Amino acid sequence: MTTNADYLPILIQFVFVAVFIAVMLALSHYIGPRRSSKNKDASFECGIAQHGNARIPFSVKYFLVAILFVLFDVEVIFLYPWAVNFREMGMDGFWKMMMFMGLLLIGFFYVIKKGALEWE
């Protein structure tokens, strides 16, 4: 049985971390230098003079490909624990993973059919 007293060290650690962060932020605000100048506030790009605004719009395709990469990458991560425990899971685990992989492939082919990975 676990009691609330078992979680006391975790609570103390969270409180300690929160206080430590607050103290460090306050110290850096009050002790740190506050000298700004036009030259200091200008953006620096490896010694190359800047031209125009640095906030140019990106294509939505860039973000879509990034999100899809993360989505499929995280789904593929589930293969590792399955491979480690393959023998213990038996045929039931095998068929569940085949269903998971089938759904993953259906989603992947859907993304390809919609043209979400094409750079045009």
N, C-alpha and C positions, 0 to 999 in steps of 0.2 A: 504494500500500500504506500502510496505517496501522499505526503501531507503538504500543506502550504509552506511549512518550514523548510522543506526540501528545495523550494524555489527561492528562498531568501538570498543565497549567494548570487544568483542571477540578477535579482532585483537590485542588490547592492552594486553590482558591476554596472548595470544600466544607469543607475543614479550617478555613480562615480564618473562614468564616461560623459554623461550629459553636463555635469558640473565642470568637468575638465574642458570640454568644448566651449562652454559659455565663458569660462575664465580666459581661455586662450584668445577667443574672439574679442573679448573686452580689452585684454592687454594689447593686442595688436592694433586695436582702434585708438587707444589712448597713447601708446608709446611710439607707434610707427610714425615715420615721417609723412608729412602732407605737403609736399612741394610739387605743384603741377605747373607745367609750362606748355606752350604750344608745341614745342619739339617733343616733349615727353608724351603728350596726348596723341600724337600722330601715330598711325599704324606703321609698322616696320616689316618690310618684306625682303629680307636678306640683302639689304643695301640697294635695292632697286626702287627707283622713285615710283610712287603710286600714281595711277591714272584712273580717274573716275571713282565710282562708289564700289566699295568692297562687297556690298550686299546685292549681288546680282541674283536673279531668280534661277533656281535649278529646275530641271525637267522633273515632272512627276514620275517619269519612268525610272529615274535614278532611285527614288525612295521606294518605289514599288518593287524593284529588283532587290533592294536591300532587305525589305521586310520579308519577301518570299525566301531569300537566302536564309534568314534567321529562322523562319518558320520550318523549312524543310531540314535545316541543320539540327534544330532542337528535336524534331521527330526522329531523325536518324540516331540521335544519342540514345534513344530507347532500345536500340539494337544491342548495345554493349551489355547491359544487365541480363538481357534475354540470352545472349550467347554464353555468358558466364554460368547461368543457371539452366542451361538447355536440358541437361539430363534429368534434373530434379523435376522439371515441369512436365515432362512426358509429352505424349501426343496432344493432350489438351492445350498445353502451352504452345506447341508447334502450330496448331490450327488457329489459335488466337493471334499469334504473330503473323501468320499468313493473311488473316483478315485485316490486321493493322497495315501490313505492307500493301495489300490490295487497295485499301482506302487511300493510302499515301500515293500510290501510283495513279489512282483515279484523279486525285487532286493535282498531281503533277501534270498529267496529260490535259486536264482542264486548263491549267495555266498556260501550257504550250499552245493549245487550240485557240485560246483568247488572244494570243500574241503578246502576253505580258513580258516575255523575256527578249523581245526583239528591239534592237536599237536602230530606229529609223528616224 
